[in-house]
Amino acid sequence: MFLSLPSTLAWPSCHCPHPHAILQTAEIREGASPHHVPRVIVQVADIPRTISGKITELAVRDVVHGRPVKNTDALANPEALELFRDLPELAV
């Protein structure tokens, strides 16, 4: 799941969840099943998107799990995938 936080909100330097993200997580928990509530929230500078502007969750999943990403030519910003590679917060 990708959350977009307003740029006016500074991310805390303590590596703890952003208060705005916690509020959004609570809203998700109220309106959806526990399966939809994110376990980890990580701030990144960019989110990979297709040329048509859709978020590429499968490509991010492949990078996080160390698998090769198929069809990076369909991405508008393939360099954004590197932001998810080897993140300690996402280590499985």
N, C-alpha and C positions, 0 to 999 in steps of 0.2 A: 504494500500500500504506500502511496506517495501522498504526503501532506505538504501543502504549500503554506509556508508561514510568511506573514507580512514582513517586508524587508526592514520595517521600522523596529521590529522586535529583535534585540540582540540575543544571540545564543549564549547561555552561561558558559563560563570557562571551566566549570567543574566537571564536565563530561556527564552531567546529569540531564534528564529530559527537560526540554523547554516547557515552561508553564503553559504556554498556548497549546503545545502539542498534547500535554496531559489533559487539558480541557477537551480537545477534539477526541482523544482516546475515550474519555468518559462518555461523550456523546455517542460514539460508535457502540460502546458497550451497552448503552441504554436501548439503542434501536436495532441491534443486530445480534447474531449469535456470537458466542465466545471465539469461534473460529475466525471471525473477521477483525478481532482486536489485535493490533500489532504488539508483538512481544518486545521489539526493539525499535527505537526511533533514532535515526542517525541523520545529521545535517550534512548535505553535500551541496556543492556549488551549482550543479546542473543535473538535470535528469535527461537520459537519452530519449530521443523522440524519433519517430519515423519522418520521412519527408512530408507526409501529410499532417504532421503535428501530433500524432497519437503517442502516448507513453509506451515504451517497449519493456514491459515487465518481464517477459520471457527472456529477453537478452540480458537483463540485469540478473535474473535468477541464474542463468548459465555462467555469468562472470563470477558471481558470489560462490558458486559451487565448483569453480575451476574448470568448467567445460568450455569448449570453443563455441563462439557465437556464430550462428549461421546467418548469412546474408547481411553483413554489415553495410553493404552498398545501399540498403533500403533506409539507412539511418541518416538523419539530417546532421547529427552531431555524434558520430561514433566515439570521439575522444571522451565523451562523458562517461562511457562504460568504465574507463580506467579509474574513475572516482570510487567505484564500488569494489575494485579488485583488492584483495588482501586486507580488508577492513577488519581490525580485531573485534569490533562490536558485532560483526556478522559471521564470525568464525563458527562453524558448525561442529 
